[in-house]
Amino acid sequence: MAEAETNTIINDKDDQETVPKIITFLSSLLQRVAESNDHCRLFQSQKISVFHGLTRPTISIKSYLERIFKYANCSPSCFVVAYVYLDRFVQMQPSLPINSYNVHRLLITSVLVSAKFMDDMYYNNAYYAKVGGISTVEMNLLEVDFLFGLGFQLNVAPTTFHTYCTFLQREMCMQIQSPLQQLLPQPSFNIGRPLKIHCCFNEDESSHHHQLAV
């Protein structure tokens, strides 16, 4: 069952028959998290990092992810692993919540690192910089900062991979039912409350307690 859900997330395409559903679901999730943390910025200060832009990028998160998928030619699984990396990064850097000012740079960096770790063949940093709309120097800096932020914890166990796929599967169900105002109950995911950042998954493979920090 878990394997079937994973294949659905990774291999199924949207109506355009060109982009895997993982792109749609991940962008939707990150959009809500970023908007929530944008709101939180009005009431509490957030640390500025190398991932922050001076202004919000005009390109949407979904369009940006689609652009990365189109030109990076990395496997769809890389986007799931990038999602894992983003979650780990935010857990280890709680003063750097994902918001509209840093989400794009975090995305291009997490996909770059994921592709290098997951795929046998991948483009270099200069190419990813062009895809992401930044300079090669900045791309190199972002990669190093991201790796140190992760503590170089790049390995993703199969069970952890499936757990994150399961959460994205629930995201798909939420998207399907949301027009009817029938959001599925989530363990800790309450869209009415400010989302602090991330899904905290216990990396101990004997226990997969799913908790979305709020």
C-alpha positions in Angstrom: 0.0 0.0 0.0 2.8 2.4 1.0 4.6 1.6 -2.2 1.5 2.2 -4.3 1.1 5.7 -2.7 4.7 6.4 -3.3 4.4 5.5 -7.0 1.3 7.7 -7.3 3.1 10.7 -5.9 6.2 10.3 -7.9 5.0 9.0 -11.3 1.5 10.3 -11.7 1.2 13.4 -13.9 -1.2 16.4 -13.7 -3.6 17.4 -16.3 -0.9 18.8 -18.5 0.7 15.3 -18.6 4.1 16.8 -18.3 4.7 17.6 -14.6 4.6 14.9 -11.8 2.0 15.5 -9.2 4.8 15.8 -6.6 5.5 19.3 -8.0 1.9 20.4 -7.5 1.5 19.0 -4.0 4.9 20.2 -2.8 4.4 23.7 -4.1 0.9 23.9 -2.5 2.3 22.8 0.8 5.2 25.3 0.7 3.0 28.1 -0.4 0.8 27.7 2.7 3.8 27.5 5.0 5.5 30.5 3.4 2.3 32.6 3.6 1.8 31.6 7.2 5.3 32.6 8.1 5.0 35.8 6.2 2.1 36.6 8.5 4.2 35.7 11.6 6.9 38.1 10.5 4.5 40.9 11.4 4.6 39.9 15.0 8.0 38.3 15.6 11.4 38.9 14.1 12.9 36.2 11.9 16.6 35.8 11.2 17.9 36.9 7.8 20.1 34.5 6.0 21.9 34.1 2.7 18.7 32.5 1.3 16.7 35.7 1.8 16.1 38.0 -1.1 15.6 41.8 -0.8 12.1 41.4 -2.3 9.7 38.6 -3.0 10.4 36.9 -6.3 7.6 37.5 -8.8 7.6 33.9 -10.0 5.2 31.6 -8.0 6.5 28.6 -6.1 4.7 26.3 -8.4 6.1 27.9 -11.5 9.5 27.9 -10.0 9.4 24.2 -9.2 8.0 23.5 -12.7 11.0 25.4 -14.2 13.4 23.4 -12.1 11.8 20.1 -13.1 11.8 21.1 -16.8 15.4 22.2 -17.0 17.2 20.3 -14.3 16.2 16.9 -15.7 16.5 15.3 -12.3 14.4 12.3 -11.2 11.0 13.0 -9.6 12.3 11.3 -6.5 14.8 14.1 -6.1 11.9 16.4 -5.2 10.8 14.1 -2.4 14.3 14.0 -1.1 14.6 17.8 -1.4 11.4 18.0 0.7 13.1 15.8 3.3 16.2 18.1 3.2 14.1 21.2 3.6 12.4 19.8 6.6 15.7 18.7 8.2 17.2 22.1 7.5 14.3 24.0 9.2 14.3 21.6 12.2 18.0 22.3 12.7 17.7 26.0 11.9 14.5 27.0 13.8 15.3 30.7 13.5 15.1 30.4 9.7 11.4 29.7 8.9 10.5 29.2 5.3 8.8 32.4 3.9 8.2 34.1 0.6 11.6 35.8 0.7 13.7 32.6 1.1 11.7 29.7 -0.3 12.9 30.0 -3.9 16.6 29.9 -3.0 16.0 27.1 -0.5 14.2 25.1 -3.2 16.8 25.4 -5.9 19.5 24.6 -3.4 17.7 21.6 -1.9 17.0 20.1 -5.4 20.7 20.7 -6.4 21.9 18.8 -3.3 19.3 16.1 -3.7 20.2 15.5 -7.4 23.9 15.2 -6.5 23.1 12.7 -3.8 20.4 10.7 -5.7 21.2 10.8 -9.4 24.2 9.3 -11.2 24.2 12.2 -13.7 23.4 15.8 -12.8 24.2 19.3 -14.0 26.8 21.5 -12.3 26.3 24.5 -10.1 26.6 27.0 -12.9 23.7 25.3 -14.8 21.5 25.2 -11.7 22.3 28.9 -11.1 20.9 29.8 -14.5 17.9 27.6 -13.9 17.3 29.3 -10.5 18.0 32.8 -11.8 21.0 33.5 -9.5 24.8 33.8 -10.1 27.1 30.8 -9.9 28.9 32.4 -7.0 25.7 32.7 -5.0 24.7 29.1 -5.9 28.0 27.9 -4.6 27.5 29.9 -1.4 23.9 28.6 -0.9 25.0 25.0 -1.4 27.7 25.3 1.3 25.4 27.1 3.7 22.7 24.5 3.1 25.0 21.6 3.7 26.3 23.0 6.9 22.7 23.8 8.0 21.9 20.2 7.4 24.9 19.0 9.3 25.7 17.1 6.1 22.9 14.6 7.0 22.0 13.7 3.5 21.1 10.0 3.7 17.4 9.3 3.5 16.2 5.8 4.5 13.6 4.1 2.4 11.1 4.2 5.2 11.6 7.9 5.7 11.2 8.5 2.0 7.8 6.6 2.1 6.7 8.6 5.1 7.2 11.9 3.4 5.4 10.5 0.3 2.5 9.6 2.5 2.3 13.1 3.8 2.3 14.5 0.3 -0.4 11.9 -0.6 -2.5 13.5 2.2 -1.8 16.9 0.7 -3.3 15.6 -2.6 -6.4 14.5 -0.8 -6.7 18.0 0.9 -6.5 19.6 -2.5 -9.2 17.4 -3.9 -11.6 18.0 -1.0 -10.8 21.6 -0.2 -13.3 23.0 -2.7 -15.9 21.2 -0.7 -14.5 22.5 2.6 -13.8 19.0 3.7 -10.2 19.2 4.7 -8.8 15.9 5.9 -7.8 15.9 9.6 -4.1 16.0 10.0 -2.2 14.9 13.1 -0.8 18.4 13.8 -1.5 20.3 10.6 -4.1 22.9 11.4 -4.3 25.5 8.6 -6.2 27.8 10.8 -3.1 28.1 13.1 0.2 29.7 12.1 2.4 27.1 10.6 5.8 27.4 12.2 7.6 25.5 9.4 7.8 21.9 8.9 6.9 18.3 9.3 8.9 16.7 12.1 9.4 13.1 11.2 11.2 10.8 13.7 14.1 9.4 11.7 14.3 6.4 13.9 13.0 3.8 11.5 11.3 1.8 14.2 8.9 4.7 14.9 7.4 7.1 12.4 5.6 9.7 14.4 4.3 12.3 12.0 4.1 15.8 13.5 3.8 19.1 11.7 5.2 21.8 13.9 3.0 24.7 14.5 
